[in-house]
Amino acid sequence: MPGLDEKLLEIYDEVLRRNPGEDEFHQAVHEVLTSLGPVVAKHPEYAARP
């Protein structure tokens, strides 16, 4: 999906995989992740996964 940082795209892909058929939820998650893009660009450690 365009507009997402690579690390956030991985999170979004996981949300899609874990919640199939939840289009409104997918849209909400995408909007939140898009708004977090500038923060993650400045602080990539925030998107780090254990």
Backbone as CSV, one residue per row, in Angstrom:
resi,resn,N_x,N_y,N_z,CA_x,CA_y,CA_z,C_x,C_y,C_z
1,MET,0.860,-1.178,0.000,0.000,0.000,0.000,0.897,1.228,0.000
2,PRO,0.630,2.168,-0.877,1.475,3.357,-0.960,1.322,4.255,0.261
3,GLY,2.393,4.976,0.545,2.354,5.947,1.617,2.815,5.439,2.963
4,LEU,3.172,4.170,3.061,3.610,3.637,4.340,5.102,3.370,4.340
5,ASP,5.740,3.704,5.451,7.137,3.354,5.678,7.263,1.827,5.591
6,GLU,8.419,1.357,5.164,8.619,-0.086,4.978,8.320,-0.878,6.258
7,LYS,8.756,-0.386,7.399,8.504,-1.080,8.664,7.017,-1.098,8.996
8,LEU,6.338,-0.001,8.697,4.908,0.057,8.953,4.139,-0.808,7.970
9,LEU,4.643,-0.943,6.773,4.007,-1.808,5.784,4.008,-3.250,6.265
10,GLU,5.078,-3.673,6.922,5.133,-5.028,7.480,4.035,-5.216,8.525
11,ILE,3.828,-4.214,9.360,2.771,-4.289,10.371,1.407,-4.346,9.698
12,TYR,1.209,-3.504,8.691,-0.067,-3.480,7.984,-0.343,-4.820,7.307
13,ASP,0.662,-5.401,6.692,0.494,-6.705,6.049,0.088,-7.765,7.067
14,GLU,0.647,-7.694,8.255,0.275,-8.649,9.298,-1.176,-8.444,9.738
15,VAL,-1.598,-7.192,9.853,-2.993,-6.905,10.205,-3.924,-7.483,9.141
16,LEU,-3.579,-7.309,7.873,-4.404,-7.859,6.795,-4.487,-9.384,6.896
17,ARG,-3.366,-10.004,7.188,-3.314,-11.462,7.276,-4.131,-11.973,8.466
18,ARG,-4.030,-11.293,9.582,-4.696,-11.764,10.798,-6.179,-11.416,10.845
19,ASN,-6.611,-10.459,10.049,-8.003,-9.985,10.101,-8.609,-9.918,8.698
20,PRO,-8.720,-11.039,8.014,-9.259,-10.998,6.647,-10.723,-10.556,6.633
21,GLY,-11.085,-9.824,5.596,-12.473,-9.420,5.410,-12.934,-8.262,6.280
22,GLU,-12.035,-7.622,7.006,-12.386,-6.504,7.888,-11.966,-5.185,7.240
23,ASP,-12.620,-4.849,6.139,-12.203,-3.705,5.326,-12.180,-2.382,6.088
24,GLU,-13.189,-2.119,6.901,-13.209,-0.862,7.650,-12.069,-0.822,8.667
25,PHE,-11.793,-1.940,9.313,-10.677,-2.028,10.248,-9.362,-1.804,9.512
26,HIS,-9.208,-2.415,8.347,-7.986,-2.238,7.549,-7.784,-0.766,7.208
27,GLN,-8.863,-0.097,6.823,-8.772,1.314,6.477,-8.348,2.146,7.692
28,ALA,-8.922,1.855,8.852,-8.574,2.594,10.065,-7.109,2.368,10.443
29,VAL,-6.660,1.130,10.365,-5.261,0.818,10.677,-4.342,1.543,9.706
30,HIS,-4.691,1.541,8.423,-3.861,2.218,7.422,-3.760,3.711,7.716
31,GLU,-4.880,4.321,8.079,-4.866,5.753,8.386,-3.979,6.057,9.590
32,VAL,-4.063,5.233,10.621,-3.222,5.443,11.811,-1.752,5.252,11.455
33,LEU,-1.438,4.177,10.731,-0.046,3.926,10.359,0.502,5.029,9.459
34,THR,-0.320,5.548,8.564,0.106,6.650,7.698,0.442,7.878,8.540
35,SER,-0.371,8.147,9.548,-0.106,9.315,10.391,1.147,9.117,11.248
36,LEU,1.512,7.870,11.515,2.718,7.580,12.294,3.980,7.578,11.443
37,GLY,3.844,7.609,10.140,4.987,7.553,9.236,6.081,8.550,9.554
38,PRO,5.776,9.839,9.715,6.830,10.813,10.022,7.535,10.531,11.355
39,VAL,6.798,10.020,12.316,7.398,9.701,13.615,8.381,8.546,13.467
40,VAL,7.974,7.502,12.736,8.837,6.343,12.534,10.051,6.714,11.682
41,ALA,9.869,7.629,10.752,11.002,8.075,9.945,12.049,8.756,10.817
42,LYS,11.599,9.497,11.812,12.513,10.204,12.704,13.065,9.293,13.799
43,HIS,12.242,8.339,14.243,12.609,7.420,15.332,12.293,5.979,14.918
44,PRO,13.112,5.379,14.069,12.814,4.030,13.565,12.724,2.969,14.661
45,GLU,13.308,3.244,15.808,13.242,2.261,16.903,11.814,2.057,17.401
46,TYR,10.925,3.015,17.153,9.532,2.879,17.589,8.805,1.761,16.840
47,ALA,9.256,1.424,15.664,8.621,0.361,14.882,9.353,-0.962,15.033
48,ALA,10.365,-0.993,15.894,11.137,-2.231,16.086,10.244,-3.284,16.729
49,ARG,10.432,-4.494,16.267,9.632,-5.603,16.786,10.548,-6.557,17.523
50,PRO,10.058,-7.091,18.633,10.890,-8.020,19.435,11.159,-9.328,18.721
